Amino acid sequence: MQKTKKFFAESELIINADGSAFHLHLRPEHLADKVILVGDPGRVRLVASHFDTVECEVSNREFHTITGTYRGKRLSVQSTGIGCDNIDIVVNELDALANIDFSTREEKDQFRQLTLVRIGTCGGLQPSTPSGTFIASQKSIGFDGLLNFYARRNEVCDLGLEEAFKAHVDWNPQLCAPYVVDNDAELLNRVAKDDMVRGITIACGGFYGPQGRELRLPLADPYLNEKIESFEYDGLHITNFEMESSALAGLSRLMGHRAMTCCMVLANRRAKKVELTYNNTIDDLIKMVLDRI
C-alpha cells in the first residue's frame, strides 16, 4: 500500500509569491547541501569573501544568504540573527526547502540531508578557555526550552546528563526544562580535529540574566554560574555560553540532518575579561571551517 504523503497547508508552510520560503526568501534552487550558519548578517559577506564564485545573494530582515563555491564545494552561508527562536525559523525553513516540494506542498520522496555548521562567538567558562579560544560543542544544553515543543524529544536527548545537571545546580522548576543534545560526531571530528577545545555548551535564552550577568536587575540565583562551572559529566565540563547551539543540534537530529557548533571565545566569564578586536581571529575560524566542512 502506498503511503499517503503529508500535505502542508498554506498557514503551516508560508510560501511567498516568488516561490521562496517566508522568512529566508530563498527558493529551493538557492540552497546548497552544506550550510554555514552565522548569527550576524554582516558576517555573511566575511565568509563569502573566501568563495571562488558567488551564485546568488538574498536578504530579508536578519536573514542574509549567499550561495557559491569554495575549492570545488558548493556552499551556502546563512545568517540567523540571535537566539534559539531564530534557529527554529532557519532550520525549519532550510529543511522545508530541501525536503518539501513547494509546488505540491507535499514531502519529497527522496530525503535530502543537510550539513549545518554554526560559527559564532561565546563566553568561556573555564580557565582553559581564554579569549580567542576555539571551542567545538560536543554536547549542547538548551536553557531555552525549544525542543520540548517537538515530539520525540527524548529520543535525541542525553537524559542522564539532563538529570545529573538539574540535580547539580538545583534547577529551578519555574525555568524551562533543560535539554541536552549531542552534536554530530563525524562532523565534530572532521571540523574540530585536535586544535579546538571540546566540551559542553550551554545555549541561553538571553544575554544578561540567563548568562548570569547582573546589571540593575538582581539574579534569581546569583550562584548559578559557579555551579555550572563546577559541573562534570563523563569527563566533560561546561566550556562556554552562547545562544543557538542546542536548538541547532536538537532540530537537526530530529530532522535527520548533521549539525555542529564551533565558537570563538569573546569573553572569559571567570577572568571577567573581554576581547572586542576579534575580526582576524574569527576569520581564522571561518577559514578553518571552510576547509573542513
C-alpha positions in Angstrom: 0.0 0.0 0.0 1.4 3.4 -1.0 2.0 5.7 1.9 -0.1 8.9 1.9 2.1 11.9 1.6 1.7 14.6 4.2 0.3 17.8 2.9 1.4 21.2 4.3 -1.3 23.8 4.4 -0.7 27.5 3.4 -0.9 28.6 7.1 1.8 26.0 8.1 4.2 26.4 5.3 4.1 30.0 4.1 5.5 30.4 0.6 6.0 33.9 -0.9 4.6 34.8 -4.3 8.0 34.3 -5.9 8.2 30.7 -4.6 10.5 31.4 -1.7 10.4 30.4 1.9 8.5 33.0 4.0 11.3 34.4 6.2 14.5 33.4 4.4 13.2 34.4 1.0 15.2 31.5 -0.5 13.9 29.3 -3.3 14.9 25.6 -3.3 17.5 26.0 -6.0 19.3 28.6 -3.9 20.3 26.1 -1.2 23.5 24.1 -1.1 23.8 20.8 0.8 26.5 22.4 3.1 25.4 25.4 5.0 27.5 27.7 7.3 25.3 29.5 9.9 26.4 32.8 11.5 24.4 35.0 13.8 25.5 38.4 12.5 24.1 39.2 9.0 27.3 41.3 8.4 29.4 38.2 8.9 27.9 36.5 5.8 30.0 38.6 3.4 33.1 37.9 5.5 32.5 34.2 5.0 31.6 34.7 1.3 34.7 36.8 0.7 36.6 33.5 0.6 34.3 32.0 -2.0 35.7 31.4 -5.5 32.4 32.1 -7.1 29.1 33.6 -6.0 25.8 32.2 -7.4 23.2 34.2 -5.6 22.6 36.6 -2.7 19.3 37.1 -0.8 18.4 39.2 2.2 15.3 39.7 4.3 15.3 41.1 7.8 18.2 39.5 9.8 18.3 36.6 7.3 21.1 37.1 4.7 22.2 34.3 2.4 25.0 33.9 -0.1 25.5 30.7 -2.1 28.6 30.0 -4.0 31.6 27.7 -4.3 34.8 27.3 -2.3 37.5 25.0 -3.6 35.0 23.0 -5.6 32.5 22.7 -2.8 29.0 24.3 -3.2 28.2 26.2 0.0 25.6 28.5 1.4 26.3 30.9 4.2 23.2 31.9 6.1 22.7 34.4 9.0 20.3 33.5 11.7 20.2 36.5 14.0 20.4 35.9 17.7 18.7 33.2 19.7 17.1 29.7 19.5 13.8 31.2 18.4 15.5 32.3 15.2 17.2 28.9 14.8 13.7 27.4 14.9 12.8 29.6 11.9 16.0 29.0 10.0 16.3 25.2 10.4 12.7 24.5 9.7 12.7 26.6 6.5 16.1 25.1 5.3 14.6 21.7 5.9 11.4 22.7 4.0 13.5 23.9 1.1 15.3 20.6 1.0 12.5 18.1 1.7 9.2 19.6 0.7 8.0 20.1 -2.8 6.9 23.8 -2.9 4.7 23.2 -6.0 2.6 20.4 -4.5 3.2 21.2 -0.7 4.0 17.5 -0.1 7.0 15.9 1.4 9.5 14.7 -1.3 10.1 11.0 -1.9 13.8 11.3 -1.5 15.3 12.7 1.7 18.0 15.4 1.3 20.4 15.6 4.2 21.9 19.0 5.0 25.2 19.6 6.8 25.0 22.7 9.1 27.9 24.2 10.9 27.4 27.2 13.1 30.3 29.7 13.5 29.8 32.1 16.4 31.3 33.8 19.4 30.8 32.8 23.0 31.7 33.3 26.6 34.3 31.0 28.1 33.6 29.3 31.4 36.8 27.5 32.3 40.5 28.6 32.9 41.3 26.6 29.7 39.0 28.8 27.6 40.6 32.4 27.5 39.6 34.9 24.9 40.4 33.7 21.4 40.0 30.0 22.1 38.1 28.0 19.5 35.5 25.7 21.1 33.6 22.9 19.4 30.4 21.9 21.1 30.4 18.1 21.8 27.1 18.4 23.6 24.7 21.4 23.9 22.4 22.1 26.9 19.4 24.2 26.0 18.1 26.6 28.6 15.6 27.9 26.0 13.0 25.0 26.1 12.5 25.0 22.3 13.0 21.3 21.8 10.4 20.5 24.4 7.7 21.6 21.9 8.6 18.8 19.5 7.6 15.1 19.5 10.4 12.5 20.0 12.4 15.0 22.1 13.5 12.3 24.5 14.8 10.1 21.6 17.5 12.5 20.7 18.5 13.9 24.2 21.0 12.7 26.7 18.5 12.1 29.6 21.2 11.0 32.1 23.1 14.2 31.7 19.9 16.3 32.0 19.1 14.7 35.3 22.7 15.0 36.6 22.8 18.7 35.6 19.5 19.6 37.2 20.5 17.9 40.4 23.9 19.5 40.5 22.6 23.1 40.0 19.4 22.6 42.0 17.4 23.6 38.9 14.5 26.0 39.5 11.3 24.3 38.3 10.0 27.8 37.2 12.6 27.8 34.4 12.2 25.9 31.1 13.3 22.2 31.4 16.8 22.0 30.0 17.5 19.5 27.2 20.9 18.0 26.1 21.8 17.0 22.6 25.0 15.7 21.0 26.4 17.5 18.0 27.0 15.2 15.0 30.1 13.0 16.0 31.6 12.6 12.5 31.2 16.3 11.6 32.6 17.2 15.0 35.7 15.1 14.5 36.2 16.4 11.0 35.9 20.1 11.8 37.3 20.3 15.3 40.2 17.8 14.7 42.7 18.2 17.5 43.0 22.0 17.5 39.7 23.0 19.1 38.7 22.6 22.7 35.7 20.2 23.1 33.1 20.4 25.8 29.6 21.1 26.8 28.0 24.3 25.6 25.0 26.0 27.2 22.6 27.9 24.9 20.9 30.5 27.0 17.6 32.3 26.4 19.1 35.7 26.8 22.4 37.6 27.1 22.2 39.1 30.5 20.3 37.4 33.3 20.2 33.9 31.7 24.0 34.1 31.4 24.5 35.3 35.0 25.1 39.0 34.1 23.8 41.4 36.6 23.2 45.0 35.7 20.3 46.8 37.6 18.2 43.7 38.0 19.2 41.1 40.6 19.5 37.5 39.6 17.1 34.8 40.8 20.2 32.6 41.6 23.4 34.6 41.8 25.4 31.4 42.3 24.1 29.5 39.2 27.3 30.3 37.2 29.5 28.9 39.9 27.5 25.7 40.0 27.6 25.5 36.2 31.4 25.9 36.1 31.9 23.1 38.6 29.7 20.6 36.8 31.4 17.5 35.3 29.9 14.5 33.5 31.8 11.6 31.9 34.9 13.7 32.0 33.3 16.7 30.2 33.0 20.2 31.7 30.8 23.0 30.6 33.1 25.2 28.5 31.0 28.1 27.2 27.8 30.1 26.9 26.2 31.0 23.7 22.6 31.3 22.4 21.9 29.0 19.5 23.7 25.6 19.6 21.1 23.5 21.4 18.3 24.3 19.0 20.5 23.7 16.0 21.7 20.3 17.3 18.2 19.2 18.5 16.2 20.2 15.5 18.8 18.7 13.1 18.9 15.4 14.9 15.1 15.2 14.8 15.0 16.0 11.1 18.0 13.8 10.2 20.5 16.5 9.3 24.1 16.7 10.5 25.0 19.8 12.6 27.6 21.2 15.0 28.6 24.5 16.5 32.0 26.0 16.9 32.7 29.3 18.5 35.5 31.7 19.3 35.6 32.9 23.0 35.0 36.6 23.1 34.8 37.0 26.9 36.1 34.7 29.6 33.5 35.0 32.3 35.7 33.6 35.1 38.5 36.1 34.4 35.9 38.8 33.7 37.9 39.8 30.5 36.5 40.6 27.1 38.3 40.9 23.7 36.4 43.1 21.2 39.0 43.2 18.5 38.4 39.7 17.2 37.7 40.0 13.5 41.1 38.5 12.4 40.6 35.6 14.8 37.0 34.9 13.8 38.2 34.9 10.2 40.8 32.2 11.1 37.9 30.1 12.4 35.9 30.7 9.3 38.8 29.6 7.0 39.3 26.5 9.2 35.6 25.5 8.8 35.5 26.2 5.1 38.5 23.9 4.6 37.0 21.1 6.7 33.2 21.2 6.1 
